[in-house]
Amino acid sequence: MVNAKASGLLPSAIEYAVHCVSHVTQASLPRRTPCTEWNLAELLCHVNDSLAILYEGVAWGFVAGGPMAEPDDFSVDALVRTFNDRARRFLAAATPPSGDEYGVAVADRVLPRDILVAVGVVEVAVHGWDVAFSCDVLEPIPAGLASGIMELAPDLLTAESRNGDFGPPVQVSPLAAPGDQLLAFLGRRSATFDRPTDQGPGRHWPAGGLEGI
C-alpha cells in the first residue's frame, strides 16, 4: 500500500531535509538551484508553501486553494524556521497513518489521503537535496529512503506534474547508488557542480557546476 510505504518513509524524509536546510545562509539565498525557475530563496518559499498545503490536506481533508500569502520576512532565519515548523507539523498530522482511506478535496478532484503523504515524501526529500546542492554541500539521499521513493515516484509523477519541480529522466549507471538513481529519474545530475566550494565544516562538492541540470 502507498499509505504504509509513504508514512513509513516520511520521518526519514523530514529528518534528511531538515538537515539539508541547515546549510542555508543569507549569502546562499540568491544562488541558482536545480529547479531552474527558482533561486534558493524562491525554492524555499515554494517548499514552505507546499508543506502548508500538504498539512491542510492531511489534517483537514481539503485544500482551500487560492494564492498563498507572500512571506513578510525573506531572511534566512525566517525561511528556515518556517520550513522546520511546517515540516514537523506535516509529519505530526500525517503519521502514524490514520488507517482511513478518506479522500482529500483538492480543487475539483478528490485524492486519497495517502497520495498526499507520498507526494510530501518526494517533495521534501528531493528538494532537501536541491537545497544542499545549491549550498555546495554533498548530502546524498540515504539509500533506504531513496529506494522507497523509487517505489512510489513512478505512480505519482506524470509528464505534466514534472514541470517546474522535476525534469525528464537522465541516464545513470545501473550500478549507481539508489540516491543517484532517484535523482536521475527526477532529472538531476548529482555529480555536476560549478561554484567554488564553501568554507566551513561539511562535505563539499569539488568545483564543477549547475550546468547540465
C-alpha positions as CSV (number, residue, x, y, z in Angstrom):
1,M,0.0,0.0,0.0
2,V,1.1,3.5,-0.8
3,N,-0.2,4.6,2.6
4,A,2.1,2.3,4.6
5,K,5.1,3.0,2.4
6,A,4.7,6.7,2.4
7,S,4.0,7.0,6.1
8,G,7.0,4.8,6.9
9,L,9.3,7.0,4.7
10,L,8.1,10.4,5.9
11,P,10.0,10.7,9.2
12,S,13.3,9.9,7.5
13,A,12.5,12.3,4.6
14,I,11.7,15.1,7.1
15,E,14.9,14.4,9.1
16,Y,17.0,14.4,6.0
17,A,15.5,17.6,4.6
18,V,15.8,19.5,7.9
19,H,19.5,18.6,7.9
20,C,19.9,19.8,4.3
21,V,18.2,23.1,5.0
22,S,20.5,23.7,8.0
23,H,23.2,24.5,5.4
24,V,21.4,27.6,4.1
25,T,23.0,31.0,4.8
26,Q,21.8,34.5,3.9
27,A,24.6,34.7,1.3
28,S,23.3,31.5,-0.4
29,L,19.7,32.6,-0.9
30,P,20.3,34.2,-4.4
31,R,22.0,31.1,-5.8
32,R,20.7,29.0,-8.7
33,T,19.1,25.7,-7.9
34,P,18.3,22.5,-9.9
35,C,14.8,23.9,-10.2
36,T,15.8,26.4,-13.0
37,E,12.8,28.7,-12.4
38,W,13.8,29.5,-8.8
39,N,16.8,30.7,-6.9
40,L,17.3,29.2,-3.4
41,A,15.1,31.7,-1.6
42,E,12.3,31.1,-4.1
43,L,12.7,27.3,-3.8
44,L,12.4,27.5,0.0
45,C,9.3,29.6,-0.4
46,H,7.9,27.0,-2.8
47,V,8.6,24.1,-0.4
48,N,7.2,26.1,2.6
49,D,4.0,26.7,0.6
50,S,3.8,23.1,-0.4
51,L,4.2,21.9,3.2
52,A,1.3,24.3,4.3
53,I,-0.9,22.8,1.6
54,L,0.0,19.2,2.4
55,Y,-0.6,19.8,6.1
56,E,-4.0,21.3,5.3
57,G,-4.9,18.3,3.2
58,V,-3.9,15.6,5.6
59,A,-5.1,17.4,8.7
60,W,-8.5,18.8,7.5
61,G,-9.4,16.7,4.4
62,F,-9.4,19.6,2.0
63,V,-7.1,22.1,0.3
64,A,-8.7,25.6,0.2
65,G,-6.7,26.7,-2.9
66,G,-6.1,30.2,-3.9
67,P,-2.8,32.1,-3.9
68,M,-0.5,31.8,-0.8
69,A,0.3,34.9,1.1
70,E,3.8,36.3,0.4
71,P,6.2,35.9,3.4
72,D,6.7,39.1,5.4
73,D,10.3,38.1,6.1
74,F,12.7,36.7,3.5
75,S,15.7,36.4,5.9
76,V,17.4,33.1,6.1
77,D,16.3,32.7,9.7
78,A,12.6,33.2,8.8
79,L,12.7,30.9,5.8
80,V,14.5,28.1,7.6
81,R,12.3,28.4,10.7
82,T,9.2,28.3,8.6
83,F,10.5,25.2,6.8
84,N,11.3,23.4,10.1
85,D,7.9,24.3,11.7
86,R,5.8,23.3,8.7
87,A,7.7,20.1,8.1
88,R,7.2,18.9,11.7
89,R,3.5,19.9,11.6
90,F,3.0,17.9,8.4
91,L,4.8,15.0,10.0
92,A,2.7,15.1,13.1
93,A,-0.5,15.3,11.0
94,A,0.5,12.5,8.6
95,T,1.9,9.9,11.0
96,P,1.0,7.5,12.3
97,P,-1.3,6.6,9.4
98,S,-4.9,7.1,10.2
99,G,-5.9,3.7,8.7
100,D,-8.8,5.6,7.0
101,E,-8.9,5.8,3.2
102,Y,-10.8,9.1,3.2
103,G,-10.4,11.4,0.3
104,V,-8.9,14.9,0.3
105,A,-10.8,17.6,-1.7
106,V,-8.3,19.4,-4.0
107,A,-9.9,21.8,-6.4
108,D,-12.4,19.8,-8.4
109,R,-10.9,16.4,-7.5
110,V,-10.8,14.1,-4.5
111,L,-7.4,12.4,-3.9
112,P,-6.7,9.6,-1.4
113,R,-5.0,11.0,1.7
114,D,-2.1,8.5,1.3
115,I,-1.3,10.1,-2.1
116,L,-0.8,13.5,-0.5
117,V,1.6,11.9,2.1
118,A,3.5,10.2,-0.7
119,V,3.8,13.5,-2.6
120,G,5.1,15.1,0.6
121,V,7.8,12.4,0.9
122,V,9.0,13.1,-2.7
123,E,8.8,16.9,-2.4
124,V,10.6,17.1,0.9
125,A,13.4,14.7,0.3
126,V,14.3,15.7,-3.3
127,H,14.0,19.4,-2.6
128,G,16.1,18.9,0.5
129,W,18.8,17.6,-1.8
130,D,18.3,20.6,-4.1
131,V,18.8,22.9,-1.2
132,A,22.1,21.3,0.0
133,F,23.3,21.1,-3.7
134,S,22.7,24.8,-4.1
135,C,24.8,25.4,-0.9
136,D,27.7,23.4,-2.5
137,V,27.3,20.7,0.1
138,L,27.1,17.0,-0.7
139,E,24.2,15.3,1.2
140,P,23.4,12.1,-0.6
141,I,19.8,10.9,-0.1
142,P,20.0,7.9,2.2
143,A,19.8,4.6,0.4
144,G,16.8,3.2,2.2
145,L,14.9,6.5,1.7
146,A,15.8,6.8,-2.0
147,S,14.9,3.1,-2.7
148,G,11.5,3.6,-1.0
149,I,10.8,6.8,-3.0
150,M,11.7,5.0,-6.2
151,E,8.9,2.6,-5.5
152,L,6.4,5.5,-5.1
153,A,7.6,8.0,-7.7
154,P,6.6,6.3,-10.9
155,D,2.9,6.1,-9.8
156,L,2.9,9.8,-8.7
157,L,4.7,11.7,-11.5
158,T,3.3,12.4,-14.9
159,A,4.9,14.4,-17.6
160,E,2.7,17.3,-16.6
161,S,3.5,17.1,-12.9
162,R,7.2,17.1,-13.6
163,N,7.0,20.7,-15.0
164,G,9.0,23.1,-12.8
165,D,9.9,20.8,-10.0
166,F,11.3,17.8,-11.8
167,G,12.8,17.3,-15.2
168,P,12.7,14.3,-17.6
169,P,14.8,11.3,-16.6
170,V,18.5,11.4,-17.4
171,Q,20.8,8.5,-17.9
172,V,22.7,7.0,-15.0
173,S,24.7,3.8,-14.5
174,P,22.6,0.8,-13.2
175,L,25.4,0.5,-10.6
176,A,24.8,4.0,-9.2
177,A,23.7,4.4,-5.6
178,P,20.0,4.5,-5.0
179,G,20.1,8.2,-4.3
180,D,21.8,8.9,-7.6
181,Q,19.3,6.7,-9.5
182,L,16.4,8.6,-7.9
183,L,17.9,12.0,-8.8
184,A,18.4,10.8,-12.4
185,F,14.8,9.7,-12.5
186,L,13.8,13.2,-11.5
187,G,16.0,14.9,-14.0
188,R,19.0,15.8,-11.8
189,R,22.7,15.1,-12.3
190,S,24.2,14.5,-8.9
191,A,27.9,14.9,-9.8
192,T,27.7,18.3,-11.7
193,F,28.7,21.4,-9.9
194,D,30.3,24.8,-10.9
195,R,30.9,27.1,-8.0
196,P,33.9,27.3,-5.7
197,T,33.5,25.2,-2.5
198,D,32.1,26.9,0.6
199,Q,34.1,27.4,3.7
200,G,33.5,25.7,7.0
201,P,32.7,22.1,8.0
202,G,30.9,19.6,6.0
203,R,31.5,17.6,2.8
204,H,31.5,19.9,-0.2
205,W,31.5,19.3,-3.9
206,P,34.6,20.0,-5.9
207,A,34.5,22.8,-8.3
208,G,32.0,21.9,-11.1
209,G,28.7,23.4,-11.9
210,L,24.9,23.5,-12.2
211,E,25.3,23.5,-15.9
212,G,23.5,20.5,-17.4
213,I,20.8,20.4,-14.8
